[in-house]
Amino acid sequence: MNTVPLQIEAELARLNVLRMVRAGGSGHLGGALSCIDIVTALYFATMRVNPQAPKDPNRDRFLLSAGHKAMAQYAVLGRRGYFEETLYDTYGSVGSKLGGHPDLHKLPGIEANTGALGHGLSIAAGMALGLRAASNGGRVFTVLGDGELPEGANWEGASIAAHHRLDNLVAFVDVNDLQISGPTAEVMNMEPIADKFAAFGWNTVTIDGNDIDAVLDAVSTADGEKGRPTVVVARTTKAKGISFLEGTLASHYWKPTVEELDRAEREVHARIDNLREWNDHGC
């Protein structure tokens, strides 16, 4: 599969994240950009969704457990056609539908209010169990952050999902190694993450989470797994795609200067131009 069009979509979503930061003056950029390749691959190449019928009962479900990374989901939802992209220019304004965390009452395509860290996996497990009870073939995808794994509710959800053999559930853990108060290994080391989920009875896959081909392969592997939920341990880079911010704690919540925003946008535009040239000419 030629994934260059998906890579372009991911870069266009990065531009939308920067557009929101420009509108609001700041935002949780680092985590949004570390997981945006995953979110793009899911919405554009994996999940069965219809932006014109966001409540279609046969849809696949997506939950962003790490709700403070909401700009990633917003950036992709607009590109996917769930709302007009002019909405991005309201980010950070009073009454905007684009809040700091996802709100299902304000925006189509949001399945649950998330961001009280550690709860997304349990909600996703409940949805997956409900879909199976209804003989509904829909799948449930959730993205967690490595910084939220110390929350105990994650492991209650992991236990439930394994006990009920929820093979219609796929959880991505965005392991970018940083959280608001420092490196995750120093704040609360949860490694080895894959081994912990395996001990609960999950199928585990470890990938480069900023590689769209790897994301798609992981979903394919999960689809072939019967009788167990799958966790994809996605090793990513904080603020992926912005060279002067990648892997920095400062990117977690970014309040840039105009010059910094301009520089970030130029970098993303340059990659889009290169990808389009490669896609058009095969070189």
Secondary structure, DSSP 8 states (H G I E B T S, - for coil): ---HHHHHHHHHHHHHHHHHHHHHS-B-HHHHHHHHHHHHHHHHHT----TTSTT-TTS-EEEESSGGGHHHHHHHHHHHTSS-GGGGGGTTSTT-SS-SS--TTTSTT--S---STT-HHHHHHHHHHHHHHTT----EEEEEEGGGTTSHHHHHHHHHHHHTT-TTEEEEEEE-SEETTEEHHHH----SHHHHHHHHT-EEEEEETT-HHHHHHHHHHHHT--SS-EEEEEE--TTTT-TTTTT-GGGSSB---HHHHHHHHHHHHHHHHHHHHHHHH--
